[in-house]
Amino acid sequence: MQQPYLELRTKRELGTILSDSFTFIRINSTLLWNILLKTSAVFFVLTVLLSGLYQYGNIALWVTTDPLYFFVVLLLMLLGSMLFYASVSAAIYAFMQNYIETKGNVQEEVVIQNARAKIGHLVLLSVMCYLLMILGFMFFIIPGIYFIVPVSMVFPVFCFLGIGKIDSIRAAFKLVSGYWWVTFGTLLVLFIVIGIISFVFQLPGTVYLGTKTFFSVVGGNEELSGDFIYLLLATLGSAASNLISIVMVVAFGLIYFDLDEEKNRTGIKAKLEDLG
């Protein structure tokens, strides 16, 4: 059965961006998850394992302090998260691009090939964006906050426009020019919603750890290392949070299309071309 087609290149309000992000994932769930499995599954498993290792060290460090272990695992977690986010972004934006070109009849192999070709570039682009954010926060807080909005659009710009990394950063700043506040508000609400959903998944581990800590202190036993139940709950919570970030990637793509339509009328021009 043919799935309903969701127009991507159009203007959207805040509520529509959030609801359409879930709608897009829902109507394309089978094919989208299959593509993500083939492009991002390895990085997802790596991120989850590193998260479990971090949680284990986080408990163990209450007993034996080892700053080097903590720093190395934290660095590996950052790298794993970067790889996962880059692979997911590459896959989803390649999917969205092909979705537009084929009017919903997505070509799986084309999407996978395009996604895999962009993962390495997006990792390098992530490093460049991190450095840009660090530079912004070095010059007081305001420049760093200002950079958050255009930086969030760099991945969509790079994937949809097919331009270079430096040009993508410049184009992202140009894209949000004149629409910074409305984009900032949209991103803020999006982060809050995703943050609340992620917190719900991480809540069981937090409640368990807090309860066990209380009874351990009351009982005079502060030994918490090697707690398999907490490690399992915390790792599952981290895995769920990573999966929820997929919604955020889709939302960033819809925000890009909204801004592009506001400034360039790309969707309207495409419809006029289709009409001849």
N, C-alpha and C positions, 0 to 999 in steps of 0.2 A: 504493500500500500504506500502511495506517494505521501511523504510527510509534507505538512504545510510549509510554505516558504516564508521566512522572516526577512523582511527588507532590512539590510544592515546600513546602507548609505542613506540615512535620513536623520532629521532632527529629533532629539529625544529630551524629555524632561528627566529630572533626577529619579523619580519613582519608576519611570519607564525603563531607564537604563538598568536599574536593579532587577526589575521583573523580567525584562527581555534577556538578561544574562542567563537567568535560570531557564527561561523558555528555550533559548537557543541550545543550551546543553541538553534539555529534555527531548526536544524534537530530533536531535542528532545524536542521542546518547550512544546507540549501538556502534555506529561508525566512528564517532569521536573517541570513545573509550578504547576501541580497537586500535586506532592510530596512536593514541597516547601510550597504550601498552607496548607498541613496537618502537616508540621513539623515546619514552621517558621512564619506562619501568625500571631499568637498571639504575638510573639516577635516583629514583624514588626509593628503591630498596637500600641503596647506599646511604641516603639521607636518614632513613629510619634507623638503620644500624648504627650510624654515627650518633644519632640522638639517644639511642639506648646506651651507647658507650659513655656519652656525656652524663646521662642521668646516673649511671653506675658510679662514675667518678665523683659526681656531685654529692652522692651519699657517702662514698668512701672518704672523701676529703673532710667530712665531719670528724673523722677519727685520725686519719693520717694526711696531713697537708702536703700536697705535691703541686706547686704552682706550674711546673713545667708540663705535667700531665694535663692539667686543666687548660693551659694555653694551647697545647698541641691539638687536643680534641676540639676545642672551640674553633681553632683555625680550620680544621678538617670539616667541621660542621658548616662553617661559612662557605667553604669551597663546594661541599656537597649540595648545599641549598642553592648556590649560584648555578651549578650545573643543572639541577632539577628545574629551577625557574626558567633558565635559558631554553632547555629542551621543551618544556611545556609551552612557553611563549612561541617558540619556533613552530611547534606542531599546531597550536590553536590558530595562529595568524596565517599560516599556510592553508589551514582548513577554511578559514573565513574568506581568504582571497579566492580560493578555488570554488567555494560556495557561491560567491558573487558571480564569478566568471561562468559557472555552469548552471546558474539559477537553481541551486540546491542539489544538483546531481553530482555530488562530490566524487572525485576520482582518487581513490585511496592511495594508490601507488605514487601518483603525482605529488600528493600532499606529503607523504612520507619522505620522498626523495628531496623535495624542497625544504622540508623541516630539518632533515639531517644535514643538509648543506649549510644551514644558517646557525646551527647550535654553537659551533666554535666562534663564529663572528659575534654572537650575542654574549658569549662569555667575556670576550675581550671588551665588548661594549659595556658590559656590567662593570668591569674594572675601571673603565674610563668614567663612567657615571659615579661610581663610588669616590673616585679621586676628585671629581667635580664637586660632589656634595661636601667632602671633607674640606676642600678649598673654600667653599661657601661658608661653612660654619666657623672656619678659622677667622674670617672677617666678620665677626659678631654673628648673632643668631639670624637676623633678618635676611641676609643673602642666602643662607642655607635653607630657610623656610621657602623663600621664593623659588629656589632651584628645584624643590620637590615636585612642583607641578609640571614643568617642562620635562624633567627627567623621567617622570612616569609615562610620558608619551614617546620616549625615544625608541623603545622596542617596536611599537606599532608603526611609527614613521619609517624605521629601517626596513621592516618586513613588507609593508604595503607599498612604499615608494621605490624600494630597491636601490637606494642611494648609499653612498659611503658612510662610514661611522661618524666622522667629523661633520659631514653635511647633515646627517640625521639629527645630531645634537642641535645644530643651528636651526634646522627646519622645525624641531620640536619647540624651541623658544619662539620661533615665528608663529607657529600654529596657535599657541596659547596667548599670544599678544592680543590684548584687548578683551580677553575672556579668562583672565587669570583668576579673578575672584569666584566666578561661577564654577570654574573647573576645580578650584581649591575646595569649595563647599561640597561639590559632588564627591571628590576624593575623600574628604573628611568623613562624610556620612558613610561612604563605602567601607572605609577602614574600620569605623565603629561597628557596623553591621557584621563584617567578616570577623572582627575581633571578638564580638560577643558570641558568635557561633563557635569560633575556635576555643573560647574559654569554656563553653559548655562541654566540649569534648575532653578538655583537660581537667575539668572539675573533679571527676572521680579520683584521679591520682592525687590531686591536691588535698581533697577531703581525707583520703586514706592516709596520706603522709602526716597531715595535721593531727588526725585522731591517734595514729600510732605514736607520734612524737609525744603527745600529751600523756598517754598511758605509760610510755617508756620513762618519761621524766618522773611521773608520780611513783612508778615502781622502782626508781633508782637505777634503771638500765637505759643508757643512752646509746647503745650499740644499734645502729640502723643499717649498717652496710650489708650488702648481699640480699636485700629484701626483694625477692622475685616478684611478688604481687605488685609492689609499687613500680618496679622497673617495667613490668608488662603494661600497667595502666598508663604510665607516663609515655611509653613508646607508642602505644596505640593512640593516645591523645595527640602526639606529635604527628603521627601518620595521618590522622584525620584532618589536622590543621593544614598539612601540605596539600591534601586533596581539595580542601575548601579554597585554597589559593587559586585553583583553576577558575573558580567563579570570578575572582578578581582580575585575572588575565583577560577573560572574555569581556568583562566590564570596561577595562582599559581600551580594548579594541572598539567597543561601542562609543566610548567617550571620544576616541580619535575620529570616528566617522561623524559624530555629532559636530565636532569642531570643524572638520573638513567641509561639512555641508554648510555650516554657518559662514565660512570664509570663501569657499571655492565653488559651492553648489554642484559638487561632483555627481551626486545622485540624480539631481534634476537634469543635468546635461546628459547623463547616460540614458535616462528615460527618453529624452528628446531624440537622441541618436537611434534608439530602438524603434521609435515611431517613424524614423526616416525624415 
